[in-house]
Amino acid sequence: MPSMPTYFVGKGRQFGLLDHQFGGDKAEYMKAYDDVLARINRPLADLADEQAANWKGPHVAGINTDDAQHFRADWLDRWWKNKDVEGVLRAGYRAAIERARDLELPIESLWVCANEGEFQVYISEGPRQITVIVFTPPPEERHGQREHTEAQLTEDEPIWVVKKKEKEDDDYTNRGGAPIQKVEGTDDIILRRVRYA
């Protein structure tokens, strides 16, 4: 994964996998909740390795061995030292899964990276789903830096952003991004798809 900007909203393959496991057919996600709760006390890196071993290719939701290694090395070790990342993720997803299981609702996850110092998991209960927001500071090596790395982001997220057009947006489509749409009735507000590594 490339270095991150000072803010980011996305899913990546890791949270996309969880959306796939905990969404769709009700019988399947209810079974997935029970399966995950039975294993959630195991090391999260081991669970990621198991998911990677069962990966069925780039056109199927899942993570590969590089994703599992990235999770182990960066998320659980290097990026957020002294934040108890594994403990917070485990407790956050356990609480979300238990709540979703009780309500028989699917779960959707988002990663929000902001220039703050907190690593937290938020759980939002809605009428049709439970939304999990994993809120993190920028990775330690990026903290305080403002270098923009959009050019390194190559895969489309199922997320769009409405924002004021910035200089970096000029080359977005040239780098393979979906066409940017100008919001009707505005001079400089655009709609564009978010990308990840």
Long-range contacts (C-beta under 8 A, 24 or more apart in sequence): 1-70, 1-74, 1-197, 2-149, 2-152, 2-153, 2-197, 3-139, 3-141, 3-142, 3-147, 3-149, 3-152, 4-113, 4-138, 4-139, 4-142, 4-149, 5-138, 5-142, 5-146, 5-147, 5-148, 5-149, 5-150, 6-114, 6-115, 6-138, 6-142, 6-144, 6-145, 6-146, 7-113, 7-114, 7-115, 7-138, 8-111, 8-112, 8-113, 9-110, 9-111, 9-112, 9-113, 9-159, 9-161, 9-194, 10-110, 10-111, 10-157, 10-159, 10-194, 10-196, 11-109, 11-110, 11-111, 11-157, 11-158, 11-159, 11-196, 12-67, 12-111, 12-157, 12-196, 12-197, 13-61, 13-62, 13-63, 13-64, 13-67, 14-48, 14-63, 14-67, 14-71, 15-109, 15-110, 15-111, 15-134, 16-61, 16-158, 17-51, 17-61, 17-62, 17-63, 18-93, 18-107, 18-109, 18-132, 19-61, 19-107, 19-108, 19-109, 20-61, 20-62, 21-61, 22-97, 22-100, 22-106, 22-107, 22-108, 22-109, 23-106, 23-107, 23-108, 23-129, 24-106, 26-104, 26-106, 29-100, 29-106, 29-107, 30-101, 30-104, 33-97, 33-100, 33-101, 34-101, 36-93, 36-97, 37-94, 37-97, 37-98, 37-101, 40-90, 40-93, 40-94, 40-97, 41-90, 43-86, 44-71, 44-76, 44-86, 44-89, 44-90, 45-71, 45-72, 45-76, 48-72, 74-139, 78-139, 78-140, 78-141, 79-136, 79-139, 79-140, 79-141, 80-119, 80-136, 80-137, 80-139, 80-140, 81-140, 83-119, 83-137, 84-119, 85-119, 88-119, 88-120, 88-121, 89-121, 89-134, 91-121, 92-120, 92-121, 92-123, 92-132, 92-134, 93-121, 93-132, 95-121, 95-123, 96-121, 96-123, 96-130, 96-132, 99-123, 99-125, 99-130, 100-129, 100-130, 103-130, 105-129, 105-130, 106-130, 107-131, 107-132, 108-132, 109-133, 109-134, 110-134, 110-159, 111-136, 112-136, 113-137, 113-138, 114-138, 115-143, 115-144, 150-175, 150-195, 151-175, 152-197, 153-195, 153-196, 153-197, 154-195, 154-197, 155-195, 155-196, 155-197, 156-193, 156-194, 156-195, 157-193, 157-194, 157-195, 157-196, 159-193, 159-194, 160-191, 160-192, 160-193, 160-194, 161-191, 161-192, 161-193, 161-194, 162-189, 162-190, 162-191, 163-189, 163-190, 163-192, 164-188, 164-189, 164-190, 165-189, 165-190
